[in-house]
């Protein structure tokens, strides 16, 4: 899932710090999610999706 989230973020031309600033997710935590070292909770995924301006299904699809 992390690699897919990264592809979505990069496709939107967003940096990790931009997504973190908009979502309130710690940069280290977000990085671990993208690297596949951490599985995000549902509320975290929702905040990331909102920060990117996409639907939740776009992140997990």
C-alpha positions as CSV (number, residue, x, y, z in Angstrom):
1,X,0.0,0.0,0.0
2,X,2.9,2.4,0.8
3,X,4.2,2.3,-2.7
4,X,0.8,3.0,-4.1
5,X,0.4,6.0,-1.8
6,X,3.8,7.3,-3.0
7,X,2.7,7.0,-6.6
8,X,-0.5,8.9,-5.9
9,X,1.5,11.6,-4.1
10,X,4.1,11.9,-6.8
11,X,1.4,11.9,-9.5
12,X,-0.1,15.0,-7.8
13,X,3.3,16.6,-7.7
14,X,3.2,16.8,-3.9
15,X,6.2,16.4,-1.6
16,X,6.1,14.4,1.6
17,X,6.4,17.6,3.7
18,X,3.4,19.1,1.9
19,X,1.2,16.1,2.6
20,X,2.4,16.0,6.2
21,X,1.8,19.7,6.7
22,X,-1.7,19.4,5.3
23,X,-2.6,16.2,7.1
24,X,-0.9,16.7,10.4
25,X,0.9,13.4,10.1
26,X,4.5,13.3,11.3
27,X,7.1,13.3,8.5
28,X,8.9,10.2,10.0
29,X,5.6,8.4,10.3
30,X,4.5,9.2,6.8
31,X,7.9,8.1,5.4
32,X,7.5,4.7,7.2
33,X,4.1,4.3,5.7
34,X,5.3,5.0,2.1
35,X,8.3,2.6,2.7
36,X,5.9,-0.1,3.8
37,X,7.4,-0.3,7.3
38,X,4.2,0.9,9.0
39,X,0.5,0.2,8.4
40,X,-1.5,3.4,8.9
41,X,-4.7,3.5,10.9
42,X,-7.9,4.3,9.1
43,X,-8.1,7.8,10.5
44,X,-4.5,8.5,9.3
45,X,-5.4,7.3,5.8
46,X,-8.4,9.5,5.7
47,X,-6.3,12.5,6.7
48,X,-3.7,11.7,4.1
49,X,-6.4,11.3,1.4
50,X,-7.9,14.7,2.4
51,X,-4.5,16.3,2.3
52,X,-3.9,15.1,-1.2
53,X,-7.5,16.0,-2.3
54,X,-8.3,12.4,-3.3
55,X,-10.9,9.8,-2.2
56,X,-9.8,7.2,0.3
57,X,-10.4,4.5,-2.3
58,X,-7.8,6.2,-4.5
59,X,-5.1,5.5,-1.8
60,X,-6.0,1.9,-1.1
61,X,-7.0,0.9,-4.6
